[in-house]
Amino acid sequence: MLEAVNISKSFKKMDKKGTQKVLDNVTFNIRENETVSIMGKSGEGKSTIARILCGTIKPDSGRIQYNGEALFDNQGNYDRRLHTRIQLIPQQPFSALDPKQRVGDAIAEPLLYHRLAKDKTDAACQVKKLLEQVWLEDEIARRFPSQISGGQAQRITIARALALKPGLLIADESTSMLDVSAQAQIINIFKDLLKCKQLSILLISHDKALVEVFSNRVYHLSQGSLQEIN
């Protein structure tokens, strides 16, 4: 489904004297309906991989294909047609939600923008179904972000991502800010989604226990080098 080959990325150092290579010829792949994890210490470049896959930054070199189509063209431009197919679940869910927008409207927004709903009534029906998929009652749609918990907010961001019917969800430390109970709920939701949808998950985490129980395959990122762990 997704193949990344020889991906490299460098950033300017804080003192602006030279550059630091964060990714050095990184190669990995993700197959349909599997969970792949990337482990590593903070600052090793795990989130850089997520940002590249979502198109928010460009790789310096290498190629990435999603179902045989290049994510970036020869000029380094991200193929926006594939944007809906790869969705990011952030580490801090409240940062992805407008505090002045009801959470139901936040989920409906991509449906209406991408014309995946006929009208607002259709969008509301789809929002109800999406909330069910993340184990939330439909009444929560009327609340504002300040009226929900961190675990509920993370489930809202998952529902919003699912609205676009992605083939790949990237969970970038998506449970690290939650308590143990909320973490377990998120992981069980992911497991349910993998059973009933054509979906793969890229889990980015430093939590070894979580990675071991949830992943089909695991990569370890250290000093710019990515190695698959048997």
Phi and psi restraints in degrees (value plus and minus 20) as a CYANA .aco file:
   2 LEU   PHI    -142.1  -102.1
   2 LEU   PSI     113.2   153.2
   3 GLU   PHI    -153.3  -113.3
   3 GLU   PSI     105.1   145.1
   4 ALA   PHI    -136.8   -96.8
   4 ALA   PSI     108.5   148.5
   5 VAL   PHI    -148.3  -108.3
   5 VAL   PSI     103.8   143.8
   6 ASN   PHI      33.6    73.6
   6 ASN   PSI      29.0    69.0
   7 ILE   PHI    -102.3   -62.3
   7 ILE   PSI     106.4   146.4
   8 SER   PHI    -145.7  -105.7
   8 SER   PSI     127.0   167.0
   9 LYS   PHI    -173.1  -133.1
   9 LYS   PSI     110.5   150.5
  10 SER   PHI    -142.8  -102.8
  10 SER   PSI     132.4   172.4
  11 PHE   PHI    -147.7  -107.7
  11 PHE   PSI     133.8   173.8
  12 LYS   PHI     -86.6   -46.6
  12 LYS   PSI     120.9   160.9
  13 LYS   PHI     -89.3   -49.3
  13 LYS   PSI     139.5   179.5
  14 MET   PHI     -78.1   -38.1
  14 MET   PSI     -55.0   -15.0
  15 ASP   PHI    -104.8   -64.8
  15 ASP   PSI     -16.2    23.8
  16 LYS   PHI      43.8    83.8
  16 LYS   PSI      -5.3    34.7
  17 LYS   PHI    -123.0   -83.0
  17 LYS   PSI      73.2   113.2
  18 GLY   PHI      66.7   106.7
  18 GLY   PSI    -193.3  -153.3
  19 THR   PHI    -146.7  -106.7
  19 THR   PSI     141.4   181.4
  20 GLN   PHI    -140.6  -100.6
  20 GLN   PSI     104.8   144.8
  21 LYS   PHI    -101.8   -61.8
  21 LYS   PSI      97.7   137.7
  22 VAL   PHI    -112.2   -72.2
  22 VAL   PSI     -59.1   -19.1
  23 LEU   PHI    -142.2  -102.2
  23 LEU   PSI     109.7   149.7
  24 ASP   PHI    -145.7  -105.7
  24 ASP   PSI      74.9   114.9
  25 ASN   PHI      33.7    73.7
  25 ASN   PSI      31.6    71.6
  26 VAL   PHI     -98.3   -58.3
  26 VAL   PSI     111.4   151.4
  27 THR   PHI    -150.9  -110.9
  27 THR   PSI     111.6   151.6
  28 PHE   PHI    -180.2  -140.2
  28 PHE   PSI     148.1   188.1
  29 ASN   PHI    -164.3  -124.3
  29 ASN   PSI     137.3   177.3
  30 ILE   PHI    -151.4  -111.4
  30 ILE   PSI     106.1   146.1
  31 ARG   PHI    -114.7   -74.7
  31 ARG   PSI     148.1   188.1
  32 GLU   PHI     -85.2   -45.2
  32 GLU   PSI     120.4   160.4
  33 ASN   PHI      35.8    75.8
  33 ASN   PSI      21.6    61.6
  34 GLU   PHI    -154.6  -114.6
  34 GLU   PSI     141.1   181.1
  35 THR   PHI    -129.4   -89.4
  35 THR   PSI     101.9   141.9
  36 VAL   PHI    -133.1   -93.1
  36 VAL   PSI     115.0   155.0
  37 SER   PHI    -134.6   -94.6
  37 SER   PSI     125.0   165.0
  38 ILE   PHI    -138.6   -98.6
  38 ILE   PSI      97.4   137.4
  39 MET   PHI    -124.3   -84.3
  39 MET   PSI     143.9   183.9
  40 GLY   PHI     137.7   177.7
  40 GLY   PSI     141.7   181.7
  41 LYS   PHI     -89.8   -49.8
  41 LYS   PSI     142.1   182.1
  42 SER   PHI     -80.4   -40.4
  42 SER   PSI     117.9   157.9
  43 GLY   PHI      65.9   105.9
  43 GLY   PSI     -18.0    22.0
  44 GLU   PHI    -100.7   -60.7
  44 GLU   PSI     -36.8     3.2
  45 GLY   PHI      94.9   134.9
  45 GLY   PSI      -8.6    31.4
  46 LYS   PHI     -80.6   -40.6
  46 LYS   PSI     -66.4   -26.4
  47 SER   PHI     -89.8   -49.8
  47 SER   PSI     -43.6    -3.6
  48 THR   PHI     -83.0   -43.0
  48 THR   PSI     -59.9   -19.9
  49 ILE   PHI     -80.6   -40.6
  49 ILE   PSI     -64.9   -24.9
  50 ALA   PHI     -81.0   -41.0
  50 ALA   PSI     -64.0   -24.0
  51 ARG   PHI     -85.4   -45.4
  51 ARG   PSI     -56.6   -16.6
  52 ILE   PHI     -86.1   -46.1
  52 ILE   PSI     -66.2   -26.2
  53 LEU   PHI     -82.7   -42.7
  53 LEU   PSI     -50.7   -10.7
  54 CYS   PHI    -107.8   -67.8
  54 CYS   PSI     -26.0    14.0
  55 GLY   PHI      63.6   103.6
  55 GLY   PSI      -8.7    31.3
  56 THR   PHI    -100.3   -60.3
  56 THR   PSI     -41.5    -1.5
  57 ILE   PHI    -157.4  -117.4
  57 ILE   PSI     139.9   179.9
  58 LYS   PHI    -123.0   -83.0
  58 LYS   PSI     124.4   164.4
  59 PRO   PHI     -93.4   -53.4
  59 PRO   PSI     133.7   173.7
  60 ASP   PHI     -94.6   -54.6
  60 ASP   PSI     -52.3   -12.3
  61 SER   PHI    -179.5  -139.5
  61 SER   PSI     149.0   189.0
  62 GLY   PHI      83.1   123.1
  62 GLY   PSI     156.3   196.3
  63 ARG   PHI    -156.4  -116.4
  63 ARG   PSI     127.8   167.8
  64 ILE   PHI    -153.3  -113.3
  64 ILE   PSI     110.0   150.0
  65 GLN   PHI    -144.0  -104.0
  65 GLN   PSI     119.5   159.5
  66 TYR   PHI    -138.1   -98.1
  66 TYR   PSI      95.4   135.4
  67 ASN   PHI      29.0    69.0
  67 ASN   PSI      22.3    62.3
  68 GLY   PHI      64.9   104.9
  68 GLY   PSI     -23.7    16.3
  69 GLU   PHI    -127.0   -87.0
  69 GLU   PSI     117.6   157.6
  70 ALA   PHI     -91.3   -51.3
  70 ALA   PSI     112.8   152.8
  71 LEU   PHI     -91.5   -51.5
  71 LEU   PSI     -53.8   -13.8
  72 PHE   PHI    -143.3  -103.3
  72 PHE   PSI     120.0   160.0
  73 ASP   PHI    -104.0   -64.0
  73 ASP   PSI    -195.1  -155.1
  74 ASN   PHI     -85.2   -45.2
  74 ASN   PSI     -40.8    -0.8
  75 GLN   PHI    -111.9   -71.9
  75 GLN   PSI     -18.3    21.7
  76 GLY   PHI      65.2   105.2
  76 GLY   PSI      -7.0    33.0
  77 ASN   PHI    -105.3   -65.3
  77 ASN   PSI     115.0   155.0
  78 TYR   PHI     -96.0   -56.0
  78 TYR   PSI     116.4   156.4
  79 ASP   PHI     -97.6   -57.6
  79 ASP   PSI      81.7   121.7
  80 ARG   PHI     -86.2   -46.2
  80 ARG   PSI     -37.3     2.7
  81 ARG   PHI     -83.9   -43.9
  81 ARG   PSI     -47.0    -7.0
  82 LEU   PHI    -111.9   -71.9
  82 LEU   PSI     -22.9    17.1
  83 HIS   PHI     -78.6   -38.6
  83 HIS   PSI     -61.1   -21.1
  84 THR   PHI     -91.9   -51.9
  84 THR   PSI     -39.5     0.5
  85 ARG   PHI    -100.1   -60.1
  85 ARG   PSI     -39.7     0.3
  86 ILE   PHI    -143.5  -103.5
  86 ILE   PSI      95.6   135.6
  87 GLN   PHI    -143.6  -103.6
  87 GLN   PSI     122.1   162.1
  88 LEU   PHI    -122.4   -82.4
  88 LEU   PSI     112.0   152.0
  89 ILE   PHI    -120.8   -80.8
  89 ILE   PSI      93.3   133.3
  90 PRO   PHI     -96.7   -56.7
  90 PRO   PSI     145.5   185.5
  91 GLN   PHI     -90.9   -50.9
  91 GLN   PSI     -59.2   -19.2
  92 GLN   PHI    -132.5   -92.5
  92 GLN   PSI      75.3   115.3
  93 PRO   PHI     -81.9   -41.9
  93 PRO   PSI     -54.4   -14.4
  94 PHE   PHI     -85.3   -45.3
  94 PHE   PSI     -46.3    -6.3
  95 SER   PHI     -88.7   -48.7
  95 SER   PSI     -39.5     0.5
  96 ALA   PHI    -114.4   -74.4
  96 ALA   PSI     -21.9    18.1
  97 LEU   PHI    -135.0   -95.0
  97 LEU   PSI     117.2   157.2
  98 ASP   PHI     -96.2   -56.2
  98 ASP   PSI      99.8   139.8
  99 PRO   PHI     -82.5   -42.5
  99 PRO   PSI     -39.0     1.0
 100 LYS   PHI    -117.2   -77.2
 100 LYS   PSI     -16.1    23.9
 101 GLN   PHI    -134.0   -94.0
 101 GLN   PSI     111.4   151.4
 102 ARG   PHI     -82.0   -42.0
 102 ARG   PSI     125.8   165.8
 103 VAL   PHI     -86.4   -46.4
 103 VAL   PSI     -49.0    -9.0
 104 GLY   PHI     -83.6   -43.6
 104 GLY   PSI     -59.7   -19.7
 105 ASP   PHI     -87.8   -47.8
 105 ASP   PSI     -52.8   -12.8
 106 ALA   PHI     -84.1   -44.1
 106 ALA   PSI     -57.5   -17.5
 107 ILE   PHI     -94.1   -54.1
 107 ILE   PSI     -57.6   -17.6
 108 ALA   PHI     -90.7   -50.7
 108 ALA   PSI     -47.4    -7.4
 109 GLU   PHI     -72.7   -32.7
 109 GLU   PSI     -72.5   -32.5
 110 PRO   PHI     -86.2   -46.2
 110 PRO   PSI     -49.4    -9.4
 111 LEU   PHI     -82.3   -42.3
 111 LEU   PSI     -64.1   -24.1
 112 LEU   PHI     -95.1   -55.1
 112 LEU   PSI     -60.6   -20.6
 113 TYR   PHI     -83.1   -43.1
 113 TYR   PSI     -62.5   -22.5
 114 HIS   PHI    -112.7   -72.7
 114 HIS   PSI     -10.8    29.2
 115 ARG   PHI      37.7    77.7
 115 ARG   PSI      20.2    60.2
 116 LEU   PHI    -112.4   -72.4
 116 LEU   PSI     -22.3    17.7
 117 ALA   PHI    -148.8  -108.8
 117 ALA   PSI     122.8   162.8
 118 LYS   PHI     -87.4   -47.4
 118 LYS   PSI     -60.0   -20.0
 119 ASP   PHI    -180.8  -140.8
 119 ASP   PSI    -194.2  -154.2
 120 LYS   PHI     -85.5   -45.5
 120 LYS   PSI     -52.3   -12.3
 121 THR   PHI     -86.2   -46.2
 121 THR   PSI     -64.5   -24.5
 122 ASP   PHI     -83.5   -43.5
 122 ASP   PSI     -60.8   -20.8
 123 ALA   PHI     -81.1   -41.1
 123 ALA   PSI     -61.9   -21.9
 124 ALA   PHI     -82.5   -42.5
 124 ALA   PSI     -58.3   -18.3
 125 CYS   PHI     -85.2   -45.2
 125 CYS   PSI     -61.6   -21.6
 126 GLN   PHI     -87.3   -47.3
 126 GLN   PSI     -57.1   -17.1
 127 VAL   PHI     -80.7   -40.7
 127 VAL   PSI     -62.6   -22.6
 128 LYS   PHI     -78.8   -38.8
 128 LYS   PSI     -64.2   -24.2
 129 LYS   PHI     -86.3   -46.3
 129 LYS   PSI     -59.1   -19.1
 130 LEU   PHI     -85.8   -45.8
 130 LEU   PSI     -58.8   -18.8
 131 LEU   PHI     -83.3   -43.3
 131 LEU   PSI     -58.1   -18.1
 132 GLU   PHI     -81.6   -41.6
 132 GLU   PSI     -57.4   -17.4
 133 GLN   PHI     -86.5   -46.5
 133 GLN   PSI     -43.5    -3.5
 134 VAL   PHI    -130.3   -90.3
 134 VAL   PSI       2.5    42.5
 135 TRP   PHI      42.4    82.4
 135 TRP   PSI      22.0    62.0
 136 LEU   PHI    -143.2  -103.2
 136 LEU   PSI     123.6   163.6
 137 GLU   PHI     -93.4   -53.4
 137 GLU   PSI     130.6   170.6
 138 ASP   PHI     -88.7   -48.7
 138 ASP   PSI     -38.3     1.7
 139 GLU   PHI     -84.8   -44.8
 139 GLU   PSI     -42.3    -2.3
 140 ILE   PHI     -86.9   -46.9
 140 ILE   PSI     -38.6     1.4
 141 ALA   PHI     -80.1   -40.1
 141 ALA   PSI     -45.2    -5.2
 142 ARG   PHI    -105.0   -65.0
 142 ARG   PSI     -27.3    12.7
 143 ARG   PHI    -105.9   -65.9
 143 ARG   PSI     141.0   181.0
 144 PHE   PHI    -117.6   -77.6
 144 PHE   PSI     140.3   180.3
 145 PRO   PHI     -72.8   -32.8
 145 PRO   PSI     -53.5   -13.5
 146 SER   PHI     -88.1   -48.1
 146 SER   PSI     -32.1     7.9
 147 GLN   PHI    -123.5   -83.5
 147 GLN   PSI     -10.4    29.6
 148 ILE   PHI    -147.0  -107.0
 148 ILE   PSI     142.1   182.1
 149 SER   PHI    -103.3   -63.3
 149 SER   PSI     151.4   191.4
 150 GLY   PHI     -82.8   -42.8
 150 GLY   PSI     -60.7   -20.7
 151 GLY   PHI     -84.6   -44.6
 151 GLY   PSI     -60.2   -20.2
 152 GLN   PHI     -85.9   -45.9
 152 GLN   PSI     -60.3   -20.3
 153 ALA   PHI     -81.2   -41.2
 153 ALA   PSI     -60.0   -20.0
 154 GLN   PHI     -86.6   -46.6
 154 GLN   PSI     -56.3   -16.3
 155 ARG   PHI     -88.8   -48.8
 155 ARG   PSI     -51.6   -11.6
 156 ILE   PHI     -84.8   -44.8
 156 ILE   PSI     -62.6   -22.6
 157 THR   PHI     -85.9   -45.9
 157 THR   PSI     -52.2   -12.2
 158 ILE   PHI     -87.5   -47.5
 158 ILE   PSI     -65.0   -25.0
 159 ALA   PHI     -80.4   -40.4
 159 ALA   PSI     -61.6   -21.6
 160 ARG   PHI     -82.6   -42.6
 160 ARG   PSI     -61.5   -21.5
 161 ALA   PHI     -85.9   -45.9
 161 ALA   PSI     -61.1   -21.1
 162 LEU   PHI     -86.2   -46.2
 162 LEU   PSI     -43.1    -3.1
 163 ALA   PHI     -77.0   -37.0
 163 ALA   PSI     -49.2    -9.2
 164 LEU   PHI    -109.9   -69.9
 164 LEU   PSI     -15.2    24.8
 165 LYS   PHI      33.3    73.3
 165 LYS   PSI      36.2    76.2
 166 PRO   PHI     -92.8   -52.8
 166 PRO   PSI     140.2   180.2
 167 GLY   PHI    -117.2   -77.2
 167 GLY   PSI     -38.9     1.1
 168 LEU   PHI    -157.3  -117.3
 168 LEU   PSI     104.1   144.1
 169 LEU   PHI    -123.8   -83.8
 169 LEU   PSI     111.9   151.9
 170 ILE   PHI    -127.3   -87.3
 170 ILE   PSI      93.5   133.5
 171 ALA   PHI    -120.9   -80.9
 171 ALA   PSI      78.8   118.8
 172 ASP   PHI    -113.2   -73.2
 172 ASP   PSI      74.5   114.5
 173 GLU   PHI      31.7    71.7
 173 GLU   PSI      19.2    59.2
 174 SER   PHI     -89.8   -49.8
 174 SER   PSI     -34.0     6.0
 175 THR   PHI    -131.6   -91.6
 175 THR   PSI     -21.6    18.4
 176 SER   PHI     -88.4   -48.4
 176 SER   PSI     -43.4    -3.4
 177 MET   PHI    -113.9   -73.9
 177 MET   PSI     -16.7    23.3
 178 LEU   PHI    -126.7   -86.7
 178 LEU   PSI     138.8   178.8
 179 ASP   PHI     -94.6   -54.6
 179 ASP   PSI     152.0   192.0
 180 VAL   PHI     -79.7   -39.7
 180 VAL   PSI     -61.8   -21.8
 181 SER   PHI     -83.6   -43.6
 181 SER   PSI     -65.5   -25.5
 182 ALA   PHI     -87.0   -47.0
 182 ALA   PSI     -56.5   -16.5
 183 GLN   PHI     -79.4   -39.4
 183 GLN   PSI     -66.7   -26.7
 184 ALA   PHI     -81.5   -41.5
 184 ALA   PSI     -59.2   -19.2
 185 GLN   PHI     -82.1   -42.1
 185 GLN   PSI     -65.3   -25.3
 186 ILE   PHI     -81.7   -41.7
 186 ILE   PSI     -65.4   -25.4
 187 ILE   PHI     -83.6   -43.6
 187 ILE   PSI     -61.0   -21.0
 188 ASN   PHI     -87.4   -47.4
 188 ASN   PSI     -53.7   -13.7
 189 ILE   PHI     -84.1   -44.1
 189 ILE   PSI     -65.2   -25.2
 190 PHE   PHI     -77.7   -37.7
 190 PHE   PSI     -62.6   -22.6
 191 LYS   PHI     -82.7   -42.7
 191 LYS   PSI     -61.4   -21.4
 192 ASP   PHI     -81.8   -41.8
 192 ASP   PSI     -63.5   -23.5
 193 LEU   PHI     -82.8   -42.8
 193 LEU   PSI     -59.6   -19.6
 194 LEU   PHI     -84.7   -44.7
 194 LEU   PSI     -49.2    -9.2
 195 LYS   PHI     -95.0   -55.0
 195 LYS   PSI     -55.1   -15.1
 196 CYS   PHI    -131.4   -91.4
 196 CYS   PSI     -22.4    17.6
 197 LYS   PHI    -149.7  -109.7
 197 LYS   PSI     135.6   175.6
 198 GLN   PHI     -99.7   -59.7
 198 GLN   PSI      65.8   105.8
 199 LEU   PHI    -165.1  -125.1
 199 LEU   PSI     121.7   161.7
 200 SER   PHI    -139.6   -99.6
 200 SER   PSI     136.3   176.3
 201 ILE   PHI    -149.3  -109.3
 201 ILE   PSI     110.8   150.8
 202 LEU   PHI    -123.6   -83.6
 202 LEU   PSI      92.0   132.0
 203 LEU   PHI    -119.8   -79.8
 203 LEU   PSI      99.5   139.5
 204 ILE   PHI    -126.3   -86.3
 204 ILE   PSI      98.7   138.7
 205 SER   PHI    -179.2  -139.2
 205 SER   PSI     137.5   177.5
 206 HIS   PHI    -129.9   -89.9
 206 HIS   PSI     -14.3    25.7
 207 ASP   PHI    -108.3   -68.3
 207 ASP   PSI      80.0   120.0
 208 LYS   PHI     -81.5   -41.5
 208 LYS   PSI     -62.1   -22.1
 209 ALA   PHI     -82.4   -42.4
 209 ALA   PSI     -63.5   -23.5
 210 LEU   PHI     -82.4   -42.4
 210 LEU   PSI     -66.4   -26.4
 211 VAL   PHI     -81.1   -41.1
 211 VAL   PSI     -62.0   -22.0
 212 GLU   PHI     -85.5   -45.5
 212 GLU   PSI     -56.1   -16.1
 213 VAL   PHI    -106.6   -66.6
 213 VAL   PSI     -34.9     5.1
 214 PHE   PHI    -133.3   -93.3
 214 PHE   PSI     -36.6     3.4
 215 SER   PHI    -122.1   -82.1
 215 SER   PSI     124.3   164.3
 216 ASN   PHI    -100.2   -60.2
 216 ASN   PSI     -59.3   -19.3
 217 ARG   PHI    -161.3  -121.3
 217 ARG   PSI     132.1   172.1
 218 VAL   PHI    -152.2  -112.2
 218 VAL   PSI     115.3   155.3
 219 TYR   PHI    -134.0   -94.0
 219 TYR   PSI     131.0   171.0
 220 HIS   PHI    -140.5  -100.5
 220 HIS   PSI     108.2   148.2
 221 LEU   PHI    -126.4   -86.4
 221 LEU   PSI     104.1   144.1
 222 SER   PHI    -169.6  -129.6
 222 SER   PSI     107.6   147.6
 223 GLN   PHI      32.2    72.2
 223 GLN   PSI      21.0    61.0
 224 GLY   PHI      64.5   104.5
 224 GLY   PSI     -27.7    12.3
 225 SER   PHI    -125.8   -85.8
 225 SER   PSI     116.1   156.1
 226 LEU   PHI    -133.7   -93.7
 226 LEU   PSI     106.0   146.0
 227 GLN   PHI    -148.2  -108.2
 227 GLN   PSI     116.5   156.5
 228 GLU   PHI     -98.3   -58.3
 228 GLU   PSI     116.2   156.2
 229 ILE   PHI    -118.1   -78.1
 229 ILE   PSI     107.6   147.6
